Amino acid sequence: MATKKTDTDAVNDMGLIGYADAVAELEEILSELESEDVDVDHLATQVKRAADLIELCRGRLDLARTEITRIVADLELLDGDETS
């Protein structure tokens, strides 16, 4: 049985969570928020966690985009050297 993360766990593991895990957790939070028996006492915490996860995912996507752009540019330089 999976244990529910505490607020402290959520903050502590933000840097360690992978993109796919962040998306999965976002989907889990969304499912909880869409349920008819949403825990109002826990609502603000879940929305804050979702916002943090979205920020993390956007950051990871930006890093990946930058790295891919750099790799493609390096390949284009290599390709240009071979045709010269």
PEFEN-V116731 format. One record per residue. N is the residue number from 1. SS is DSSP state (2 for helix, 1 for strand, 0 for the rest). OMEGA is omega in whole degrees, 0 to 359 (none if undefined). D_FIRST is the distance of its C-alpha to the first C-alpha in whole Angstrom. Layout:
{{N,SS,OMEGA,D_FIRST} {N,SS,OMEGA,D_FIRST}}
//
This chain:
{{1,0,181,0} {2,0,177,4} {3,0,180,6} {4,0,180,10} {5,0,174,13} {6,0,178,16} {7,2,179,19} {8,2,177,20} {9,2,182,17} {10,2,180,19} {11,2,184,22} {12,2,185,22} {13,0,182,20} {14,0,181,22} {15,0,185,25} {16,0,185,22} {17,0,178,20} {18,0,182,22} {19,2,182,23} {20,2,178,21} {21,2,178,18} {22,2,179,20} {23,2,179,21} {24,2,179,17} {25,2,176,16} {26,2,178,20} {27,2,178,19} {28,2,179,16} {29,2,179,18} {30,2,178,20} {31,2,178,18} {32,2,182,17} {33,2,180,21} {34,2,182,22} {35,0,181,21} {36,0,182,23} {37,0,180,21} {38,0,180,21} {39,0,184,20} {40,2,180,24} {41,2,183,23} {42,2,187,20} {43,2,182,23} {44,2,179,25} {45,2,180,22} {46,2,179,20} {47,2,177,24} {48,2,179,25} {49,2,178,22} {50,2,179,23} {51,2,178,26} {52,2,180,25} {53,2,177,23} {54,2,178,26} {55,2,178,29} {56,2,181,27} {57,2,178,27} {58,2,178,30} {59,2,178,31} {60,2,178,30} {61,2,178,32} {62,2,178,35} {63,2,179,34} {64,2,179,34} {65,2,179,37} {66,2,181,39} {67,2,180,38} {68,2,177,39} {69,2,179,42} {70,2,180,43} {71,2,179,42} {72,2,178,44} {73,2,177,47} {74,2,178,47} {75,2,179,48} {76,2,176,50} {77,2,178,52} {78,2,180,52} {79,2,178,53} {80,2,178,56} {81,2,182,57} {82,2,181,57} {83,2,181,59} {84,0,none,62}}
//
